[in-house]
């Protein structure tokens, strides 16, 4: 990923030059206004723009705003500023950058949104007309903006600020350059466990499975660390984007389907010598779905009731969990 030399340089380069080579298949652009932005917001926005400018998403690759922009904390230069719902937060203003990117992406075919939360009716800003276009991102709370490029061409992102606007240009068919960002090629170490589950159900169920998988994807466990499904995924509520769908015993609940992700992780770790299972509940005789063959592999989780799935990394190596949904397949891979 290409970066500007410094935030000061980013602020000084106010002229926006769109990346629009004649040979590109598609070039789209979007703009959001900085008219009401405070100095604190402008500083945070410049940092995020600096991190995002020049990012490249190859065919079939997944983009994560949080992974590219990184933590919004004081160590990274961010300050407290008002966010999209009028509350002061560390890094306030950064979600406007994600929103500008989203407005450009909406003009392209072949973009699969894996995680997208908006301010909706809570939006109090003025940089977009509709709260459903105001993307929410929160690195600390794992609220991410993620999409997959399902086009046959790579996607290049060019974004910058002027005196009055954030301007974003997307080019399908661009080159990655030497410093392209590649989320899918970072799996390192040895593959020690894996599992796949066929996801079959409503759009709401797919939404829930993808939300949980995206939250876990890339999680690193050092030796001695404990993985808690409930701690990592958090509450399965409508406020977190979860919807009503059937669970492992065929009952509609908010977050139904999430236990499929826990089941895939269980199938990946159950035979590992270095994984000590701490908490595990299954649907047992109540299981009436088809995503696993054995009811003893149908993990039951319930955040509200405190029913968790957890294990400890008792190996001498770091473990990394990769969980994702592609088409109708939920995959889990464990690397050491």
N, C-alpha and C positions, 0 to 999 in steps of 0.2 A: 504493500500500500504506500502510495506516494504521500508525502507530507510536506507542507511548507516549512521553511527553515525555522520560523518562530511565529508566535501569535502577533508580534508587532509587525512582522513582514506581511502577515495575512491582512492586518488592518490597513496597511499602507497600499496594498494592491487592490484598489477599490473598483477598477474596471473589470467587468465580467466578460470573459472571452469564451463563448460556447465551443465545446468540442464537436465540430460538425464536418468531418471529412466527407467529400462528395461520394465516396464509395460505400458509406455506411447504409445499412438497410433501413434503419429508423433512427431519427433524432427527435427527442421531445424535450420540452422545458417547462419549468414552473417558477413562480415568483411568490414570495410572501413579504409583507411590508414590515419594516423595522421602525415605522413612524412612532409607535408608542413604547418602544423598547428603552429600558433604563440602561445606564452605563454598566451596571452589574450584569444585566441580561446580555448586553452586547459582548462583554468579555467572555461569558460562558458560551455564547453562540459562536464566537470566533474560534474558540478552542475546539468545539465540536466540528465546525466547518473544516478547520485545519486537518483534523483527524480523518474526516470522511472524503475530502477531495482526492480524486485519483483512484479511489477504490475500484476494483474490478471483480465481477461475478461471472465466472465461466459458465458454459452450458451445463445445466443440471446441478450447479452449485448453490449452496444456501448462504444468504447474507444475514448477519446478525448485527443490528445497530449497536447493541451493548458491547459486543466483541470488538467491533471496529473503533468505536469512540472511547471505550474503556470507562473506568470509574469516574464519576463526577464528584471528586472530593478535593479537599484543600491541597493535598499533596500533588494533585494534577493541575492545580491552578484555578480551580472553580471556586466560586463564592456564592453566598446566599442571594437569591433573587426570586421574584414572584414567578410562579409557574402558570400553567394554562388554566388553572381554576382559582387563581388569585391568592394562592398560599405561598409564603416564602419557604424556599427549599434550597438546599445545596445543589447548584447546577441549574437553577430555574432559568428557563429560556431554551434549554437544549432540545426540548421536544418540538420546538418550532422548526428546528433543522430536520428532524424526522418527518414532520408534517410536510415540509417543502419537498422532501424526497418522495413522499407518498403521492403528492399531487402530480408529480411527473410520472411515477410508476403507473398510476391509474390510466394513463393514456396508452399503455403498452399491452399487447396480448402476451400470453405465455408467462405471466407472473403469478405464482402460487403463494398466497399469503399463509404463512405457518403460525404466526403470532401477531395479532394486531388489536390493540386496545385503544379506544379513543376517550376523550373527555366527555363527549356527548353533551347532555344537558348541563353538565357541570362546567362547561367551557365559558370562561369570562374574558378571554383575550380577544384581540381584533385582527389577528394575522390570517385567519381563515374565516369564511362566511358561515360555515356549517360545523358545529361541534363534532359531527361524525367524521370530519377530515382532520381533526386535531388529535394527532397521535400522542399517546402517553408512553413515555419510557422512564424507567427507574432502575438504575443498575443495582442499587442496594436491595431492592425488593424483587429483583429478577423479572421485572416487567419489561419485555423486549419487543422490538419491532423486527420481525424476521420474515423473509420471503425466499422462495426458490426460483431461480431462473430456468424455466422449462423451455426456453428457446434453444434453437440450434446454434445461435451466435452468442458470444460473450457480451456482457453489459458493462460499459464504462460509465463511471459517475464523476461528473465535474460539478463542483459547487463552490460558491464564493459569495462575498458580501459587497454591496455598494453602500453609498451614503444612506440609501433609503430602503434597500431590499436584501433578502437572501434570494439568490438565483441558482437554480439547479438545472443541469442539462444531462440527459441520459442518451447514450449512443449504443445501439445494438450493432455488433459487428466490429467493435473496437479491439485493440490489442491490450494484453494485460501489462506489458512492460516488464521491467525487472523486479518490481516490488509489488506484484499483484497480491491481493488478499485472497486466501483460499481456505475456507472453513473446513472443507471436506478432506483435505490432504494432510491434516495435522495429526492423524492417528499415528501414535508412535509406540514402540515397544512390541511385545509379542501378544498376539490374540490368544487369550486363555479361556474365554467362554463366550458363547453367543447363542441367540435364539431369535426366531421369527414367529410372529403371530399374524394370521390373516384377520384384518379388521372388517367386519361385516355389520353394517347397521346404518342408522340415520346420519344425516349431516351433523346433528347435535352430538352424537356419539363420537364421530370423527373429530369434531372440534375439541371435545374433552380429552381424547387420547393424545391429540397433537399438542395441546397446551401442556399436559403433564410431561410428555416426552421431551418437548423443547426446554422445559424448566430443568430437567435432569441432564440433558445432553452436554457432554464435556466435563462433568463433575469429576474432580480428582480426590482420591482418598489416599492420604499418606499412611504408612504403616501405623497401625493402632487406631486409626480414625474409624468412626462409626457412621454408617449410612442409615438415615431414617427417612423413609418415604414421606411421611407426614411433614417432617421438618423441612425437607427440600421442596416438595410440591406445594405445601401450604394448604390453606382452607380452600375447599372446592365450593365456591360460592358464585352467584351471578355477578357480584362486584368484581370478581377475578376473571370473569369471562366464561365461566362454566355454564352449561345448559342442562336441561332435563333430558335424560336418556336412560335406557335400561341398564341395570347392573348385572352382576353374574348370576343372580337368581331371577332375572326377568322383571324386576320392579323398577319403575321409573323414579329416579332421584336426580337431584342436581349434581352433576359430576359423574353420572353413570358412565362406565367404560374406563374410568381412570385405573381401576384395579387390573386391567389388562396390561398396563405398563408395568405395574408391580409384578405381575405374573411373568412377563418377559425377562425382567431383571432376575427374578427367582430362578427361572430356567437357566439363565446364564451363569449364576454363581453357585448353584446347589452342589455341583461336583468339584468345586475348587477347594483344594486343601487349605488355602490361605484365607477362606471366607468362613467366619463363624456366625451362624444364624442366631440372632438374639430374640427377635419377635417374628412370629409367623402364624397367621390365621388363614384358613381356607373356607370356601363356601361349603365344601363337603357334600352331603346329600342334597343340599338346597341348590346346588349348581345345576342350571338347566340351559346353559349356552353352549357354544361350540368352539370357542377360540383356543381351548386346550382340550386334550383328550381325557386327561385324568383330573377328576375333581380335586385331588390333592395338590395339583399344580395351579388351581384357580385361587390366587391369593385374594384375601379379603382385606380391604383397608377402609377406615372410616375416621376422618379427621375429628369430627365432633365427638364421637364415642371413644376416641383414643385408641382405636384398633390400628396398629401400625405394622409395617414390615420393615425390619432392620437387620443389618449384619455388620460385623466388624472386620476390617482388613487386618488379619493376623499374619500376613505374609511379610517378607522383608523388602517388598517392592511397592512402589506407588501403583495404585489402580486407577484407571480412567474409564468412566462409563460413557458410552455413546448410545443414545436412544433417539430414534427418528422414525418418521412415517413417510413412506414413499408409495404413492398410489394407494393400494389397499393392504400394504405390508408394514407392520410395526416391527422394527429391528432393535435389538440390543446387542452390543459388543463390549466386552471387557478386555482392556489391554493392560499389561504389566510391563 
